[in-house]
Amino acid sequence: MFLASLLRRIAFSYYDYKAYNFNIEKTDFVVIHIPDQIGDAMAIFPVIRALELHKIKHLLIVTSTINLEVF
């Protein structure tokens, strides 16, 4: 089981998101892309609230019409 887990981690590490450390205080414009699932749209609300606390000037949310009820 450990070997399968290790191989899976190695195989999918190519597609993993690499985090980039930056200063949020200097950020003026944020774009959030939400996939075509309603659960994904609802899960992004804590991120939106955190960005509001940092006084982001412009927040652009790109989503499909499936999430129309959420926003």
N, CA, C and O atoms as CSV, one atom per row, in Angstrom:
chain,resi,resn,atom,element,x,y,z
A,1,MET,N,N,0.824,-1.194,0.000
A,1,MET,CA,C,0.000,0.000,0.000
A,1,MET,C,C,0.867,1.256,0.000
A,1,MET,O,O,0.551,2.239,-0.671
A,2,PHE,N,N,1.949,1.216,0.748
A,2,PHE,CA,C,2.847,2.365,0.794
A,2,PHE,C,C,3.455,2.634,-0.577
A,2,PHE,O,O,3.582,3.787,-0.989
A,3,LEU,N,N,3.829,1.573,-1.280
A,3,LEU,CA,C,4.431,1.731,-2.601
A,3,LEU,C,C,3.437,2.345,-3.586
A,3,LEU,O,O,3.806,3.207,-4.383
A,4,ALA,N,N,2.187,1.908,-3.535
A,4,ALA,CA,C,1.165,2.475,-4.421
A,4,ALA,C,C,0.945,3.949,-4.116
A,4,ALA,O,O,0.795,4.761,-5.029
A,5,SER,N,N,0.926,4.291,-2.840
A,5,SER,CA,C,0.753,5.689,-2.449
A,5,SER,C,C,1.931,6.536,-2.905
A,5,SER,O,O,1.747,7.659,-3.374
A,6,LEU,N,N,3.117,6.014,-2.771
A,6,LEU,CA,C,4.316,6.731,-3.194
A,6,LEU,C,C,4.327,6.939,-4.708
A,6,LEU,O,O,4.644,8.029,-5.184
A,7,LEU,N,N,3.985,5.905,-5.457
A,7,LEU,CA,C,3.948,6.024,-6.913
A,7,LEU,C,C,2.867,7.008,-7.362
A,7,LEU,O,O,3.073,7.768,-8.309
A,8,ARG,N,N,1.728,6.997,-6.693
A,8,ARG,CA,C,0.656,7.935,-7.020
A,8,ARG,C,C,1.105,9.367,-6.759
A,8,ARG,O,O,0.839,10.261,-7.562
A,9,ARG,N,N,1.778,9.583,-5.649
A,9,ARG,CA,C,2.260,10.930,-5.316
A,9,ARG,C,C,3.279,11.414,-6.344
A,9,ARG,O,O,3.255,12.579,-6.740
A,10,ILE,N,N,4.155,10.543,-6.771
A,10,ILE,CA,C,5.147,10.916,-7.783
A,10,ILE,C,C,4.469,11.202,-9.119
A,10,ILE,O,O,4.815,12.171,-9.795
A,11,ALA,N,N,3.510,10.369,-9.501
A,11,ALA,CA,C,2.843,10.539,-10.792
A,11,ALA,C,C,2.041,11.829,-10.849
A,11,ALA,O,O,2.041,12.510,-11.874
A,12,PHE,N,N,1.358,12.174,-9.764
A,12,PHE,CA,C,0.501,13.357,-9.772
A,12,PHE,C,C,1.220,14.625,-9.343
A,12,PHE,O,O,0.639,15.708,-9.419
A,13,SER,N,N,2.449,14.527,-8.900
A,13,SER,CA,C,3.160,15.728,-8.460
A,13,SER,C,C,3.406,16.693,-9.621
A,13,SER,O,O,3.562,17.895,-9.405
A,14,TYR,N,N,3.441,16.183,-10.826
A,14,TYR,CA,C,3.617,17.044,-11.995
A,14,TYR,C,C,2.445,18.015,-12.139
A,14,TYR,O,O,2.636,19.152,-12.571
A,15,TYR,N,N,1.243,17.581,-11.785
A,15,TYR,CA,C,0.040,18.390,-11.953
A,15,TYR,C,C,-0.322,19.209,-10.717
A,15,TYR,O,O,-1.274,19.989,-10.758
A,16,ASP,N,N,0.400,19.053,-9.641
A,16,ASP,CA,C,0.093,19.790,-8.417
A,16,ASP,C,C,0.354,21.274,-8.591
A,16,ASP,O,O,1.239,21.684,-9.341
A,17,TYR,N,N,-0.430,22.068,-7.888
A,17,TYR,CA,C,-0.271,23.514,-7.898
A,17,TYR,C,C,0.941,23.876,-7.055
A,17,TYR,O,O,1.082,23.411,-5.924
A,18,LYS,N,N,1.797,24.692,-7.597
A,18,LYS,CA,C,2.959,25.168,-6.856
A,18,LYS,C,C,2.628,26.531,-6.262
A,18,LYS,O,O,2.389,27.489,-6.998
A,19,ALA,N,N,2.612,26.621,-4.966
A,19,ALA,CA,C,2.267,27.874,-4.286
A,19,ALA,C,C,3.378,28.897,-4.465
A,19,ALA,O,O,4.561,28.557,-4.474
A,20,TYR,N,N,2.986,30.130,-4.605
A,20,TYR,CA,C,3.923,31.231,-4.761
A,20,TYR,C,C,3.685,32.206,-3.622
A,20,TYR,O,O,2.581,32.731,-3.477
A,21,ASN,N,N,4.690,32.452,-2.824
A,21,ASN,CA,C,4.555,33.388,-1.713
A,21,ASN,C,C,4.647,34.812,-2.234
A,21,ASN,O,O,5.588,35.168,-2.944
A,22,PHE,N,N,3.662,35.618,-1.872
A,22,PHE,CA,C,3.665,37.019,-2.273
A,22,PHE,C,C,3.040,37.844,-1.160
A,22,PHE,O,O,2.400,37.304,-0.257
A,23,ASN,N,N,3.227,39.126,-1.230
A,23,ASN,CA,C,2.710,40.041,-0.222
A,23,ASN,C,C,1.293,40.457,-0.606
A,23,ASN,O,O,1.108,41.196,-1.573
A,24,ILE,N,N,0.301,39.994,0.135
A,24,ILE,CA,C,-1.096,40.297,-0.175
A,24,ILE,C,C,-1.411,41.774,0.013
A,24,ILE,O,O,-2.357,42.282,-0.588
A,25,GLU,N,N,-0.647,42.461,0.822
A,25,GLU,CA,C,-0.891,43.886,1.067
A,25,GLU,C,C,-0.644,44.730,-0.183
A,25,GLU,O,O,-1.211,45.815,-0.318
A,26,LYS,N,N,0.188,44.247,-1.086
A,26,LYS,CA,C,0.500,44.995,-2.305
A,26,LYS,C,C,-0.368,44.572,-3.488
A,26,LYS,O,O,-0.166,45.053,-4.603
A,27,THR,N,N,-1.324,43.686,-3.262
A,27,THR,CA,C,-2.168,43.171,-4.330
A,27,THR,C,C,-3.397,44.055,-4.495
A,27,THR,O,O,-4.101,44.336,-3.526
A,28,ASP,N,N,-3.653,44.496,-5.731
A,28,ASP,CA,C,-4.811,45.339,-6.020
A,28,ASP,C,C,-5.898,44.602,-6.790
A,28,ASP,O,O,-7.074,44.940,-6.659
A,29,PHE,N,N,-5.539,43.615,-7.582
A,29,PHE,CA,C,-6.474,42.966,-8.498
A,29,PHE,C,C,-6.347,41.457,-8.357
A,29,PHE,O,O,-5.249,40.910,-8.458
A,30,VAL,N,N,-7.471,40.783,-8.124
A,30,VAL,CA,C,-7.472,39.333,-7.949
A,30,VAL,C,C,-8.496,38.727,-8.898
A,30,VAL,O,O,-9.618,39.221,-9.006
A,31,VAL,N,N,-8.110,37.659,-9.585
A,31,VAL,CA,C,-9.022,36.918,-10.456
A,31,VAL,C,C,-9.162,35.516,-9.886
A,31,VAL,O,O,-8.168,34.836,-9.630
A,32,ILE,N,N,-10.412,35.088,-9.689
A,32,ILE,CA,C,-10.691,33.737,-9.204
A,32,ILE,C,C,-11.479,33.017,-10.285
A,32,ILE,O,O,-12.531,33.494,-10.710
A,33,HIS,N,N,-10.980,31.876,-10.729
A,33,HIS,CA,C,-11.696,31.048,-11.703
A,33,HIS,C,C,-12.303,29.873,-10.957
A,33,HIS,O,O,-11.605,29.147,-10.251
A,34,ILE,N,N,-13.608,29.691,-11.118
A,34,ILE,CA,C,-14.317,28.621,-10.423
A,34,ILE,C,C,-14.793,27.607,-11.456
A,34,ILE,O,O,-15.458,27.986,-12.420
A,35,PRO,N,N,-14.470,26.327,-11.278
A,35,PRO,CA,C,-14.943,25.300,-12.212
A,35,PRO,C,C,-16.471,25.192,-12.217
A,35,PRO,O,O,-17.161,25.876,-11.460
A,36,ASP,N,N,-16.972,24.330,-13.074
A,36,ASP,CA,C,-18.417,24.224,-13.298
A,36,ASP,C,C,-19.132,23.342,-12.279
A,36,ASP,O,O,-19.952,22.507,-12.662
A,37,GLN,N,N,-18.845,23.504,-11.020
A,37,GLN,CA,C,-19.537,22.749,-9.979
A,37,GLN,C,C,-20.026,23.704,-8.904
A,37,GLN,O,O,-19.285,24.592,-8.485
A,38,ILE,N,N,-21.248,23.537,-8.456
A,38,ILE,CA,C,-21.811,24.434,-7.449
A,38,ILE,C,C,-21.055,24.308,-6.131
A,38,ILE,O,O,-20.857,25.309,-5.443
A,39,GLY,N,N,-20.634,23.119,-5.770
A,39,GLY,CA,C,-19.877,22.936,-4.534
A,39,GLY,C,C,-18.566,23.692,-4.545
A,39,GLY,O,O,-18.129,24.203,-3.513
A,40,ASP,N,N,-17.930,23.767,-5.715
A,40,ASP,CA,C,-16.682,24.525,-5.826
A,40,ASP,C,C,-16.928,26.005,-5.609
A,40,ASP,O,O,-16.109,26.685,-4.991
A,41,ALA,N,N,-18.049,26.515,-6.109
A,41,ALA,CA,C,-18.373,27.934,-5.936
A,41,ALA,C,C,-18.639,28.254,-4.475
A,41,ALA,O,O,-18.209,29.298,-3.983
A,42,MET,N,N,-19.332,27.383,-3.785
A,42,MET,CA,C,-19.631,27.631,-2.376
A,42,MET,C,C,-18.375,27.507,-1.523
A,42,MET,O,O,-18.259,28.178,-0.497
A,43,ALA,N,N,-17.448,26.672,-1.925
A,43,ALA,CA,C,-16.220,26.484,-1.156
A,43,ALA,C,C,-15.274,27.673,-1.271
A,43,ALA,O,O,-14.347,27.795,-0.470
A,44,ILE,N,N,-15.484,28.544,-2.240
A,44,ILE,CA,C,-14.586,29.680,-2.455
A,44,ILE,C,C,-14.945,30.870,-1.569
A,44,ILE,O,O,-14.163,31.817,-1.480
A,45,PHE,N,N,-16.102,30.850,-0.913
A,45,PHE,CA,C,-16.521,31.985,-0.092
A,45,PHE,C,C,-15.528,32.347,1.017
A,45,PHE,O,O,-15.326,33.540,1.246
A,46,PRO,N,N,-14.899,31.407,1.716
A,46,PRO,CA,C,-13.885,31.815,2.708
A,46,PRO,C,C,-12.714,32.577,2.086
A,46,PRO,O,O,-12.149,33.469,2.718
A,47,VAL,N,N,-12.352,32.229,0.858
A,47,VAL,CA,C,-11.279,32.957,0.172
A,47,VAL,C,C,-11.730,34.379,-0.142
A,47,VAL,O,O,-10.965,35.328,0.026
A,48,ILE,N,N,-12.970,34.526,-0.596
A,48,ILE,CA,C,-13.502,35.857,-0.902
A,48,ILE,C,C,-13.543,36.713,0.356
A,48,ILE,O,O,-13.167,37.884,0.319
A,49,ARG,N,N,-13.992,36.148,1.455
A,49,ARG,CA,C,-14.050,36.904,2.716
A,49,ARG,C,C,-12.648,37.308,3.175
A,49,ARG,O,O,-12.457,38.420,3.667
A,50,ALA,N,N,-11.681,36.429,3.022
A,50,ALA,CA,C,-10.305,36.764,3.408
A,50,ALA,C,C,-9.755,37.888,2.539
A,50,ALA,O,O,-9.039,38.759,3.033
A,51,LEU,N,N,-10.083,37.875,1.258
A,51,LEU,CA,C,-9.637,38.953,0.375
A,51,LEU,C,C,-10.308,40.271,0.734
A,51,LEU,O,O,-9.687,41.329,0.631
A,52,GLU,N,N,-11.563,40.220,1.151
A,52,GLU,CA,C,-12.253,41.442,1.574
A,52,GLU,C,C,-11.596,42.045,2.814
A,52,GLU,O,O,-11.534,43.268,2.945
A,53,LEU,N,N,-11.115,41.220,3.705
A,53,LEU,CA,C,-10.438,41.716,4.905
A,53,LEU,C,C,-9.153,42.458,4.566
A,53,LEU,O,O,-8.740,43.364,5.290
A,54,HIS,N,N,-8.525,42.068,3.462
A,54,HIS,CA,C,-7.273,42.712,3.053
A,54,HIS,C,C,-7.500,43.909,2.143
A,54,HIS,O,O,-6.544,44.457,1.595
A,55,LYS,N,N,-8.743,44.318,1.976
A,55,LYS,CA,C,-9.091,45.521,1.197
A,55,LYS,C,C,-8.594,45.449,-0.248
A,55,LYS,O,O,-7.994,46.398,-0.754
A,56,ILE,N,N,-8.847,44.323,-0.902
A,56,ILE,CA,C,-8.522,44.189,-2.317
A,56,ILE,C,C,-9.408,45.155,-3.105
A,56,ILE,O,O,-10.619,45.198,-2.885
A,57,LYS,N,N,-8.825,45.923,-4.014
A,57,LYS,CA,C,-9.591,46.924,-4.764
A,57,LYS,C,C,-10.502,46.292,-5.810
A,57,LYS,O,O,-11.649,46.713,-5.961
A,58,HIS,N,N,-10.014,45.297,-6.528
A,58,HIS,CA,C,-10.777,44.682,-7.611
A,58,HIS,C,C,-10.743,43.166,-7.459
A,58,HIS,O,O,-9.677,42.565,-7.324
A,59,LEU,N,N,-11.921,42.563,-7.483
A,59,LEU,CA,C,-12.049,41.111,-7.409
A,59,LEU,C,C,-12.908,40.660,-8.579
A,59,LEU,O,O,-14.079,41.026,-8.668
A,60,LEU,N,N,-12.337,39.870,-9.471
A,60,LEU,CA,C,-13.038,39.359,-10.636
A,60,LEU,C,C,-13.246,37.869,-10.443
A,60,LEU,O,O,-12.288,37.117,-10.265
A,61,ILE,N,N,-14.505,37.445,-10.477
A,61,ILE,CA,C,-14.834,36.032,-10.318
A,61,ILE,C,C,-15.337,35.516,-11.659
A,61,ILE,O,O,-16.345,35.996,-12.179
A,62,VAL,N,N,-14.638,34.544,-12.211
A,62,VAL,CA,C,-15.004,33.946,-13.491
A,62,VAL,C,C,-15.635,32.595,-13.203
A,62,VAL,O,O,-14.998,31.713,-12.627
A,63,THR,N,N,-16.889,32.437,-13.607
A,63,THR,CA,C,-17.604,31.197,-13.355
A,63,THR,C,C,-18.599,30.952,-14.478
A,63,THR,O,O,-18.794,31.816,-15.333
A,64,SER,N,N,-19.221,29.798,-14.483
A,64,SER,CA,C,-20.206,29.483,-15.510
A,64,SER,C,C,-21.606,29.817,-15.007
A,64,SER,O,O,-21.794,30.174,-13.844
A,65,THR,N,N,-22.576,29.696,-15.896
A,65,THR,CA,C,-23.966,29.990,-15.513
A,65,THR,C,C,-24.529,28.944,-14.557
A,65,THR,O,O,-25.582,29.166,-13.960
A,66,ILE,N,N,-23.861,27.831,-14.404
A,66,ILE,CA,C,-24.303,26.824,-13.428
A,66,ILE,C,C,-24.279,27.415,-12.022
A,66,ILE,O,O,-25.122,27.068,-11.194
A,67,ASN,N,N,-23.337,28.294,-11.742
A,67,ASN,CA,C,-23.184,28.899,-10.420
A,67,ASN,C,C,-23.958,30.205,-10.267
A,67,ASN,O,O,-23.690,30.967,-9.338
A,68,LEU,N,N,-24.902,30.479,-11.147
A,68,LEU,CA,C,-25.651,31.729,-11.106
A,68,LEU,C,C,-26.394,31.908,-9.781
A,68,LEU,O,O,-26.452,33.019,-9.255
A,69,GLU,N,N,-26.955,30.841,-9.241
A,69,GLU,CA,C,-27.695,30.924,-7.979
A,69,GLU,C,C,-26.793,31.226,-6.797
A,69,GLU,O,O,-27.232,31.826,-5.816
A,70,VAL,N,N,-25.546,30.817,-6.882
A,70,VAL,CA,C,-24.618,31.016,-5.771
A,70,VAL,C,C,-24.210,32.477,-5.660
A,70,VAL,O,O,-24.099,33.012,-4.556
A,71,PHE,N,N,-23.986,33.128,-6.808
A,71,PHE,CA,C,-23.538,34.507,-6.796
A,71,PHE,C,C,-24.663,35.444,-7.140
A,71,PHE,O,O,-24.466,36.658,-7.178
